[in-house]
Amino acid sequence: AQGDAGRRLTHYSITLRPHLARLAHRTNQRIFQHRTVPQIIAQVLEEHGLLATHYRFQLASVPPEREYCVQYHESDLHFIQRLCEEEGLHYHFEHSPSAHQLVFGEDQA
């Protein structure tokens, strides 16, 4: 939050972002072997504390297993976005009064 003090009153501004935004703050270098894109994405999300109840994959079929997949000097968020782009996936959030869920899908229908 940022504050601007004046006349005994302080004005604060706050920005709310989904949990996913925190993934932009960690850069990594690693190799994933014999994993599907959903498995890789799930691992990265869970490393950031997103439990399986906070996201889901809505796919008609499971993408093929990748023999070798590299994350090299890119944020975890950018890595997930790149994998989605390569597989033709998108993601969006479904909101409820108490939470939001990250949904990965193949089309926007």
N, C-alpha and C positions, 0 to 999 in steps of 0.2 A: 504494500500500500504506500502511496505517496501522500504527504501532508503539506499543507500550505497554511502556516500560522498567521493569524492576524486578529487583533482585537479580542483576545481571550477565547476565540473560537478557532477551531482547526477544521479544515475541509479535507476529507479523505476520499480517495478514489481507489476502487478495487476492481480487478479484472478476474472473472471466473472462467476457468478453462477446464476441459475434461482431463481426466487422469492421463490420457494419451499424450498430452502436451509435454509431460515430464520426460518423455522418451527423447525429446530433442536435445536434452542436456547431457546425454552420455554418448560419447564416441567410442567405438569399439573396433577391434581387429580380431576376426576369428573365422574358423572354418566349420561348416556343418556338412556332414557326410551321411548319405543314405537316408535323407529326410524329405518329406513333402513340404511344400510351402506352408500349409496350415500348421504342421508340426513345428516348423522353424518360428513362425509368427507366435504361436502359443508359448513357446519357450521364452522368447524375448519379452512378451507381455507379462508372463508370470515372474520373470526376474525383476520386474518393476512393481510387483505386488498386485497385478490385475489377476484375480482368480478366474477360474473357468466360468463362473456365474456372471462375470462382468463383460464377457464377449462370447460371440458364437460365429460359426461359419455356416452360411446358407448356400451350399453348393450342390449342384445336380450330380456332380461326380468329383472324386478326389483327384487333384492334379497329380501327375506322375512324380515318383520319388526322384529327387535330384542326387546324382552320384556325388556331386561336389558343389558347394555354394559358399562364396566368400563374402564376408563383410570386412571392408578395408577402409579405415579412417573415415567412416560415415556415422552419423548419429543413428541410434536405434530407430528413431522415427523415420529418417530418410531411408534406412535399410528396408523397413517394412513397406514403405511407399514404393520403393523400387521393385521389391518382390511382387507386390500387387500389380504394378504396371506390367511387369514381364509376364504374369499369368493372366492378365485381363480381368483382374478383380478390382472391386471398389470397396470402400467402407463408408458407413454412415452410423449415426447414433439413433437409438430408439429411446425416447424419454418417457419416464413415468414420474409421478409426484415425488417419489422417494429416491430415484436413482436414474442412471442412464446405462444402456448396454451398447457396446460396440459390435456392429454386425458387418461381417465380410460377405460379399456376394458376387455373383457373376454378371448380373444385369440389374438394372434399377427398377425392374417391374415389381 
